[in-house]
C-alpha cells in the first residue's frame, strides 16, 4: 500500500507492506535511524516520535496509521544548526550516557513540556515513566527537562 506522510517537514511517499511498523518505516523507507528499536513491546520508549505533535511509541503503531500525518523525529527537532531547548538542556546537564534512549526521551520531554510548561519534578518523572534508561538513574534526565522548561518559559 502507498502512504504519504510529512516527516520533519518533508513530504514522504512510500510503498509499504500493511504490516510495516511506523518505526520500521522511519528507519528503512525514510532513512532516519535516530528513532531506535528497543523492545518492540512499547515498554522502553526508545522509538518515541511526535505524531501531529503528540508523543507516540512508533513500535506499536502501523505506518499505515500515520498516513497523512506530520511526524517529527529527533533528526527534525533542531532548527538548522540551532538545537531545540530540550536537546541543549540534555547536553548541558549530562542527561545522556550511552545515547540509545536519548532520542525517545527528548521527544517525550518535548511533548510533556508542550502539555505542562511549568512541570514539577514529579510531573517530569510521571511524564517520562514510559521511557526507560538503563544508564543514567534518571537524575540528570529530570534535571535536563526542568532546565529546558525554564529556558522555554523564558523564551516566551
Long-range contacts (C-beta under 8 A, 24 or more apart in sequence): 1-64, 3-63, 3-64, 3-66, 3-67, 4-67, 4-68, 5-66, 5-67, 5-68, 5-69, 5-70, 5-71, 6-69, 6-70, 6-71, 7-32, 7-70, 7-71, 7-72, 7-73, 7-76, 8-32, 8-71, 8-72, 8-73, 8-75, 8-76, 9-76, 16-63, 16-64, 18-62, 18-64, 19-62, 20-62, 20-63, 20-64, 21-58, 21-59, 21-60, 21-61, 21-62, 21-63, 22-49, 22-51, 22-56, 22-58, 22-59, 22-61, 22-62, 22-63, 22-65, 22-66, 22-71, 23-47, 23-58, 23-59, 24-63, 25-63, 25-66, 26-58, 26-71, 26-73, 29-63, 32-73, 32-75, 34-73, 34-74, 34-75, 34-103, 35-73, 35-74, 35-103, 35-104, 36-100, 36-101, 36-103, 36-104, 38-100, 38-101, 38-104, 38-132, 42-130, 43-132, 44-101, 44-104, 44-131, 44-132, 45-101, 45-104, 45-105, 45-108, 45-128, 45-130, 45-131, 45-132, 46-100, 46-101, 46-103, 46-104, 46-131, 46-132, 47-104, 48-103, 48-104, 48-105, 48-107, 48-108, 48-131, 49-73, 49-107, 50-107, 50-110, 50-111, 53-111, 53-114, 54-111, 55-107, 55-108, 55-110, 55-111, 55-112, 57-104, 57-130, 72-107, 73-103, 73-107, 74-102, 74-103, 74-106, 74-107, 77-106, 77-107, 77-110, 84-110, 85-148, 85-151, 85-152, 85-155, 86-110, 86-113, 86-144, 86-145, 86-148, 88-148, 88-151, 89-144, 89-145, 89-147, 89-148, 89-151, 90-141, 90-144, 90-148, 92-144, 92-147, 93-140, 93-143, 93-144, 93-147, 94-140, 94-144, 95-136, 95-140, 95-141, 95-143, 95-144, 95-145, 96-135, 96-136, 96-141, 97-133, 97-135, 97-136, 98-134, 98-135, 101-131, 101-132, 101-133, 101-134, 101-135, 104-131, 105-131, 105-133, 105-141, 109-144, 109-145, 109-148, 112-145, 113-145, 113-148, 113-149, 113-152, 117-149, 117-152, 117-153, 118-149, 118-153, 119-145, 119-146, 119-149, 121-146
